[in-house]
Amino acid sequence: MEKAFWKRAAWEVFKAVFAVTIYSLLALALAAVFIRAYAPPQGVVTAVNWVVKCSGVFLFSMIFIRREKALFKGVAAGILSAFLTLAVFAIIGGGASVSALFLLELLVCAVLGAGGALLGAKLRKA
């Protein structure tokens, strides 16, 4: 592989991860307003968090990742997005709780990142 490919690949993954993180911050800040107002159970808060992260990973992988090696770049974007959002929310919230559920989140984000990247690559071909 040539040096230019790795530079482009890193830039595409970075853009996707950054966009997912910003999207998650904004969407969950908006959701926090409703969560405070209605005080739903913790399961609802977790579900909203998952939906926001997973939809962001799929959407932004589809938008920012290009054709060559899209599967691997999508997996990388999904995994890095999960870690970065965990780190950002840990900094904001004052701590991180990593459980077995986070391992499932990593897997789901990796699959959705790959799927979004492959779909985006396929749509660009057509």
ROTOR-902795 format. One record per residue (C-alpha): y, x, z; residue in three letters. Coordinates in steps of 0.001 Angstrom, whole numbers, padded with zeros to 6 digits, always signed. Each point is the difference from the previous one (the first is absolute). Layout:
YXZAla/...
This chain:
+000000+000000+000000Met/+003429+001199-000772Glu/+002782+000494+002511Lys/+002152-002711-001566Ala/-002745-002588+000560Phe/-000172+000724+003732Trp/+003773-000134+000296Lys/+000122-003358-001823Arg/-002922-001330+002034Ala/+001606+000992+003293Ala/+003288-001604-001071Trp/-001715-003266-000975Glu/-001932-000159+003263Val/+003135+000842+001995Phe/+001990-002772-001684Lys/-002759-002538+000680Ala/-000407+001047+003650Val/+003756+000006+000608Phe/+000396-003435-001602Ala/-002873-001442+002071Val/+001537+001368+003191Thr/+003469-001395-000725Ile/-001478-003325-001108Tyr/-002091-000201+003170Ser/+002975+000792+002203Leu/+002196-002636-001615Leu/-002663-002702-000259Ala/-001217+000493+003552Leu/+003560+000059+001326Ala/+000511-003375-001637Leu/-003336-001219+001324Ala/+000953+001194+003501Ala/+002804-002547+000047Val/-002485-002817-000515Phe/-002557+001548+002313Ile/+002539+000163+002821Arg/+001089-003566-000621Ala/-003469-001538-000082Tyr/-001968+002441+002216Ala/-003333-000240-001855Pro/-003191+001569+001366Pro/-000604+003731-000535Gln/-002557-000738-002736Gly/+002708-001553-002149Val/+002243+003026+000439Val/-002844+002314-001047Thr/-000795-002172-003013Ala/+003631-000022-001142Val/+000130+003776+000376Asn/-003156+000389-002100Trp/+001185-002366-002726Val/+003327+001803-000316Val/-001567+003482-000124Lys/-002826-000940-002341Cys/+002188-001909-002425Ser/+002478+002888-000036Gly/-002706+002570-000695Val/-001391-002036-002889Phe/+003375-000889-001498Leu/+001664+003403+000219Phe/-003095+001871-001150Ser/-000008-002267-003022Met/+003685+000664-000670Ile/+000344+003746+000642Phe/-003339+001581-000900Ile/-000552+000931-003635Arg/-003180+000210-002069Arg/-001508+003452+000399Glu/-002376+000104+003025Lys/+001461-003306+001223Ala/-003017-000766+002191Leu/+000377+003149+002091Phe/+003773-000255+000219Lys/-000338-003633+001110Gly/-002480+000912+002727Val/+002323+002763+001196Ala/+002977-002360-000003Ala/-001925-002611+002000Gly/-001216+002424+002647Ile/+003336+001778+000343Leu/+001818-003338+000214Ser/-002231-001128+002851Ala/+000637+003237+001908Phe/+003738+000058-000671Leu/+000553-003619+001000Thr/-002025+000610+003172Leu/+002166+003037+000791Ala/+003281-001808-000726Val/-000929-003035+002074Phe/-001208+002292+002797Ala/+003365+001748+000022Ile/+001872-003306-000012Ile/-002275-001725+002507Gly/-000479+002945+002311Gly/-003703+000649-000531Gly/-002979-000337-002306Ala/-003306-001657+000650Ser/-002737+001228-002295Val/-003182-002029+000170Ser/-002989-000800-002147Ala/+002208-002602-001676Leu/+002178+002838-001319Phe/-003022+001551-001720Leu/-000592-003330-001722Leu/+003678-000100-000938Glu/-000313+003463-001555Leu/-002957-001148-002071Leu/+001702-003213-001117Val/+003237+001812-000881Cys/-001937+002621-001975Ala/-001841-002688-001985Val/+003165-002029-000609Leu/+001958+003113-001004Gly/-002714+000911-002482Ala/-000164-003541-001333Gly/+003746-000256-000389Gly/+000232+003365-001723Ala/-002831-000872-002402Leu/+001549-003386-000787Leu/+003393+001601-000595Gly/-001565+002601-002289Ala/-001856-002693-001913Lys/+003136-002136-000388Leu/+001974+002987-001302Arg/-002647+000616-002674Lys/+000198-003508-001362Ala/
